[in-house]
Amino acid sequence: MSGNVKLLSDTLAAAKSEGRAALIAYLPAGFPTVDGGIEAVKAVVAGGADVVEVGLPHSDPVLDGPVIQTADDIALRGGVKIADVLRTVREAHAATGVPVLVMTYWNPVDRYGVERFTAELAEAGGAGCILPDLPVQESALWREHAEKHGLATVFVVAPSSRDERLATITAAGSGFVYAASLMGVTGTRESVGHEAQELVRRARATREDLPVCVGLGVSNAAQAKEVAAFADGVIVGSAFVKRLLEAETAGDRASGLRAVRELAGELAAGVRRD
């Protein structure tokens, strides 16, 4: 069975044709539970998210800030497995019809087996993977199997990436390229940073047909509007997870689902404003 890389490309193209950026929401699998995580994905899509990234919880993250690390720890202590991540992708995509990617560090995929992981992700209806710590020069095996199974390979670029390396990364990537708006880890911030716009410009200069989506720091409609003015997609993660964490702490999961749906609606309005 082929994955949904075409659905991802079509979704980003449709947003562009509407004169707006796509809203991409990140949520970790298994948080607060596997079922709860699936419901959270449904909620953000109901609120207006165009694309969803499902995080594969990892014990030693390099990109994720304290909010997502806390959620990942809860998921790992709850016993989340790769099978649960794939189930989240399967049920979320079946329920919403939107493209669903997995964001994962390389070690779990390597241990699971590249062929097995790509085949099962495609079978689950996944659209691809974001691999923040897989160097492009070591990605040939992954890209071979991802392409065979119809999955996008999304690499992360940063303001520190030199033009030559940007060109190498965008040439190898598919679906879109994830532009980290600043140096650092994920988390909500007062401002997204002016470096993001320049990074998008430089990435586009290397390959015009590959969408550039910006993440790290976006947490409200005003920031979403700011980024949507120059990027093809706006990626939001910690702001959603924070609301789920607050609800979990209060012992009211239903309020968490309402909160992430409302936030998705605000962000979706932000990416649509002139």
MORAWO-V326586 format. One record per helix or strand of 3 or more residues. SS is the DSSP state (@ for helix, = for strand). FROM is the first residue (numbers start at 1). LEN is the number of residues. If there is no record, write none. Layout:
BEGIN
[[SS;FROM;LEN] [SS;FROM;LEN]]
END
This chain:
BEGIN
[[@;5;13] [=;22;7] [@;34;14] [=;51;5] [@;66;12] [@;82;15] [=;99;5] [@;106;7] [@;114;10] [=;128;3] [@;136;3] [@;140;9] [=;152;3] [@;163;10] [=;176;5] [@;195;12] [=;211;5] [@;221;8] [=;233;4] [@;238;13] [@;253;20]]
END
